[in-house]
Structure formats: C-alpha cells, structure tokens
C-alpha cells in the first residue's frame, strides 16, 4: 500500500493503539478506547504532554466498540486497524478512508509494543520518532535495572478492580521482572507466569516483600477498589509488605498496561517507589 500524502487526520480503531499514535506528530487524531473517555488515561499526567500537542482529538470508540458514525463524521485521511480486534468492521473501513491493517500475530501490541511503534513510524513516515522513543525507553529500563541491583526481596504486582484483584504474571510484566531485574514471589498454587485472580488469603500465602497495587480507579475514585475492604483486616496487617511500609499504589491502567506511554510511566513509578 502506498500512502500518497502525509496524513493530517489519523484514526486508530484498535483500542490498544492509542498510545502508539500519540507518540507521533499528527495534528488531528481519533481514538478508540478500552474504557469510557471519562475513565481513560487520557486525563493522566503521563498522557498530558502527548494530548496537549494534538490540535484536535476525537473519540470514535469506547469500551472496545467502534462508533462507525463518529468515525465517518470525523473524516480521517487514514485509518489504522488491527486484523483481529477489528475483524468485524474491516470491510467497511476502506469505504470511509484509506485503511492500513496491522497483522496482530506478527506485530503484537500485547507482547511487544516496540514493534507496533516501529510499524506506526513506517506508516506515518516518522521512523526517527519511533527509534528515539524506543531508545529512550530502553535506556530508562537499563538505568532502573542498575539502580535496583541491590534490592533484596520479592516484588508482586496486582491489578485492583472494583470486584476482583488479579496477580500479574511474569510473562505479562517482562519490563519489570526481566527488564528491571525484579524478583517475583513463588507459589505452588498460583500460575506465576500467567497470573491469576487472587484473594487476600492467597496474597498472604504469597507474602511478597514489596507490593504494588495497580488501581484501575486511580483517576476516578467514584469507582470502588476491592482492596479498600482489606485495609482494616488482621490478614492484611500481617503482610510483610504492609508491616515494612512497602506497599505502593500506582496507576494500574498505565503501569500494568501494554503500551509505550504506560510502560514508561511504570518504569519510572516503580523506580521512584522503591527509593532508588
């Protein structure tokens, strides 16, 4: 596919690609989001510099559903989609604008956002922007790893929702466990590679030395967090991380997400919390 002109209005209809698009110099963007616009991380401090540099930002999808009327009304020069997430609307998208479909099996945002950012650089003709961001991220990761070499103890990350808490697996959090060299807890009853839903009792068996609570209500406290019910219990008070004041609240949508802006925030937040 040849893109004849530099696109000035770009829409991404894959809800996992918002991070990747905002890294680039595009005056007008349209985004599909994994949650509602109110709940989204667009209002976070980490996103602020990327959102503010965009002259026009439209939302064309929420809660993983693309609003085709809003997309048509936006009138993009270019649409970027994923072959799996957007499979039900792929036939309709070229009727609105020229559409680039990324193969999600070979360029996976869930496992390797660097490949997605590189692909976006190629699509938008801004390869150097992609290279600079990836190089900066890798430098931040390496610096954090060096500063945390003397950290003693295990580190656990949990995703905190309103009605459930999920232990994050080592396969999912490679930037922290492999990239930063953090040591995960071990358990015979939990899948430490893939992660699993966890109760307070299960967390007490795991009993990590350091505990990161990735809140999904970080920006909107009107949404409850299940861990609020744990604070006054005897089980919670006996956790090593609680007793040693090694419990840290972070933005779970960002730090435990899969995109470049979120991962960069996570590396910095973890390093700052661990006091190195």
N, C-alpha and C positions, 0 to 999 in steps of 0.2 A: 504494500500500500504506500502511495506517495501522498504526503500532505503538502499541497502546493503553497499555501500561505501560512505564516506564523499565526496560530490560533490565538485570538484575544479573549474569547469566551469559551471556557472548557468546563464540561460537566463530567463528573465521575459518578456512575450509578452503582458501583460496587461499594457497599458500606464500609469496607475495610481499606479503601484507597484515599480517604480524606487527608490523612497525614502526608502521604506521598505527594499529592498535588500541591498542598500548601507550602512545600519547601521551595517551589519554583516561582519564577517571575511571570505571573499571569494576572493581568489586570482585573479579570472578571471570572469567578468560579461558581459552580453549582455543585452541591454535595448531597449525597445520600448518607444518612447517619444510622448507627446501630441502635440508638435510643431516640427519644424526642429531642428537639432542639434545646428545650429548657434543661434537660438532663445532660446534654452533651458536654464534652470537654472543651468546646469552642470558647467557653467563658473562663477557662482556667488561665492562670498566669503564664503557664508554659506555652499556651497557644497564642497568647496576646500579640506578640510581635509578628507572628505569621498572619493572623487575622487582620491586624491593623494595616498591613501593607497592601492588602487587596482592596481595590476600589469598589468592587461590587461582589457580594456573597449571597447566594440564594440557596435555600434548602429545597431539594427536589425529591426527598425521601426520608422517612423516619421509621424506626423500628424495623429496619431491613426491607421495607416495602417502598418501591419507587413510585412516585406520583407522576404518571406519564403526562397528565395535563400541565402540571407545573413545569416539567421538563420542556414540553412543547412551547409553553408560554415564555420560558427563559430564552429560547432561541440560540442554542450553543453553536459555535463554529465546529466544535469537535466533541465527541463523546468517548469516554474511556470506560470499558466494561470488563467483566470477568466471565469466562465461558461457563463456569459452574454456578456461581451466585446469581448471575443474570440470565441464565439459560431460557427462562420463560418469556423474556422480552427481547431477546437478541434479534429476532426477525423484524421487530417494529422499530428498533433504534435507528437503522440507516434511513428510514423514512423521515426522521427528524433532522439528522445531521450525519456527516461522515463519522464512522464509528470504528475505533480500534478495540479489538477484543483480545485480552491477555489470556494466555493459556495458564490457568491456575495450578496445573500439575507441574509445569516446568518453571514457573515464576510464582512462587507461593508466598503471599503476604503473611500467612500464619507461621511459617517456619523460617523465612529469610526475607525480611523487608528490604535488605540491601539490593537484592535482585529486582525488586519492584521499583525502587527508587532509580536504579540504573536504567530500567526499561522506560520509566517516565522521562528520564533525561534524554533518551533516544527519541521518544515520541515528540517531545516538545523542542528538540534541538538545543537542549541546555545540559549537555553531558558534563560540563565542568562543574556546574552547580551540584549535580549528583555526586561527583567524585569528591568535592570539597566536604560535603556533609558527611559522607561515609568515612572519609579520612579523619575528620574531627571526632566523630563518634568512636572510632577505633582507638584514637589517641586518648580520649577520656576514659575508655574502658581499661586500657593498659595502665594508665596512671592510677586509676582506682585500685586495680589489682595489686600494684606495687605498694600502695599505701595500706592495704589490708592484709599483707602477708603475715603480720604478727597477730592477727585476730585469732583468739582462742575460743573454740566452742562452735556449736551448730546453729544454723540460721534457718528459720522457717518463714514462709510467706503464705498468708491465707487471704483469699478473696472473700470479703464480707458483704453479703447481700441482706435484704430485709428478713428473709425467712430461712436462709441457709448460709453456711460457711464452707468454703472449699479450700483444701490444701492444694497448693500449686506444685506440680511435679517438676522434677529436674529437667525433663525433656522440654517442657514448656518455658522454663526460666533459664535457658542456657546463658543468656547475657550475664546473669548474676552468679550462677554456680560455676560455669566454665569460664566465662569472660572475666569475672571479678575474683574467682577462686574461693568463693564461699563454700563452707562445708554443710551439706544438708543433714538433717536428722535421719535416723534409720528406724524402720519399723517392720515387723514381720506381718502385721495385719493391714498395712496400708500400701498402696502402689506408689512408691516414692518417685517413680519415673513419670508416670502419667498424672498423678494426683488423684484426689478423691474427696467426696463430701466428708466433712469431719464434725464431730460433736465436741463439746467442751471436755467430756471424759476422754475422748480419743486424743485430743490435744494434750491432755495431762499425761497420757502414756507416752506420747512423743516427747514432751517436755523439752523444747529447744532452749538453748541459752539466749538466743535473740529471736524476737518475734515481730514480724511486720504485718500489720493489719491493713490490707488494701481495701479501703472503704469505697463502695460504689455510691455512697451518698455524700461524698467529700465536698461537693459543690452545692448540694441541695439537702439540707438537714431535715426537710419536711419528710423525706423518705427515711423510714426506720432502719436501724442496723441491728442484726441479731445479737452481736457481741455486747450491746448495751445491757442485755439481760444477764450477762456473765459477770459484770463488774463487782457485784456485791456478794458473790458466792465464795464458799470456802475453797472449792476446787480451783477457781481462778487465782485466788490469793496465794496458793501454794506452788504455782508455776515458777520455775527458776527465773524466767524472763521477767515476770511480774515482781518478784521479790528483789531482783537486782536492778529494777527500773530499766530494763532492756526491751520494752515494748514500744513500737513506733507506729504511728498512724500515717499512712500515705494515701495518695490518690490512686485507688485501685484501677480505675478506668485507664489511667495513663501508665503507671508503673507495671501493671500486670497485663497490659495490652500487648499489641503485636506490631505497632507502627514506629516509625523513626522518632517522632516528637515524644511519644510516650516513653520509649526506651531511653532516650537521652535524659528525660526527666527522672526516670527510675534510677539510672546510674548515679546521678548527682544526689538524689534524695537518700539513697542507701548509704552513700559515702558520707554525707552530712550527718545522718542519724548515728552512724557507728563512730562518729567523732574522730575521724582520721583526716 
